[in-house]
Amino acid sequence: MTSTSSVPDTAAAARAFHAQFADISTCGATGGGGITRLCASAADGEARHRFADAAREAGAEILVDAVGNQFALFRLSGIPGAPLVMMGSHLDSQPKAGRFDGTYGVVAAGCIGASLMRARHAGETFAADFCAVNWTGEEGARFRPSLLGSSTYAGSRRIEEALSSRDDAGITLCEALDAIGFLGTDRPPPLPACYLELHVEQGLVLEKAKAAIGLVTRNWGAAKIDVVFTGEQAHTGPTPMPRRRDALLAAAYLIAEVREIAERWPGRFHSSVGRLLVEPNSPNVVPARVELSVELRTADDRLLTEASLMAEAAIAEAASRAGISSTITGRTLRPIRILPEAVCDLVATCAEEASLRSLRMDTVAGHDAISLLGQCPTGIVFVPSVDGVAHNEAELTRPADLEAGLAVGLRAAWRLCRAGGSPERALLFKRPDEASGAVR
Ligand SMILES: [Zn+2]
């Protein structure tokens, strides 16, 4: 075995990253500088091809599983059945979204895999293989719920259930994936020894603290309640006001009340109604039916329970005030959880080596990594978002910050792959550029 231990070439990885990121950003590009790349749309299909082509060119083998998750496997170890280090995120987006959300983590993971492969060809030895992953349908914009691909991979959702999810036009995920050629038949790789996700923060914490790297230690809980209000279709002109059974009026009462719930705990509670489906949605017709989703987020279990009860009471109250009926059609709960310390410690060490200030923090948004939490050591690494703008075409992370995250991710992946995937063992390795005598 050789001990040439080449230093991960962060400059080359950064050049490759910027080129690939610019290329993929053209898939679903909007006039306002952002993207609309809904899950399993033509633009998503195009982005998937570009990701796969670049990874294949760098020596990866591409697998696509039954729900369209794409895995780029870089066989670094030469050992059959070697442990796997996995990094990735998602290429799908919200409508009129930013370019960085999700895509950053996928493209960075692909470039990290390519760097490690180059190191291997230069004589480096690894005890784990590396996989860059693009998870299907993280956003929940077209197919609900969110984190669809990663939660199916992690075993918390059945494949049939995920594939039968329908968009607002009635198209199933199965049909949409088939249409873009990504309804795969490959068996996905086994659970990794460690999963790491690079993502833009989408908040203001790093910017305010002037820190380059965020180490996520806990995720906020989220409760989502899907509601249908059913009234009666009528003419908006002659129908006397007392006779109207207006489903949209009930929705309006509820939306205002959902905001009030968050106002009770300033800074500690976020709430919204972000989606509304009005039928028949015509200016001259009293709405007969409204479908909406209530979302509640906090890092306090007690508040989440209390607020969920308040929201359910508000739904019934809004329906009764408008003289119509309500049905709760779905409830999802993402519990508040702590991320493993060993992964944070490893990434903190890598940040320190790269002379970057890091900060331990919460994630308020959900990420694919949360699906794998509890299944394997899991970490989320944030880079700053300018002014915290997210799910908006103006979303921005500066090139230097993108490169900082990439450099830290590369160091962490290098250590993990050398250590057979264990974050505890990876911490024992010396920094890559002093690694000739590193622990083996
Ligand atoms: Zn995301």
Residues whose N, C-alpha, C, O or C-beta is under 5 A from the ligand:
A	BS01	ZN	D101 G102
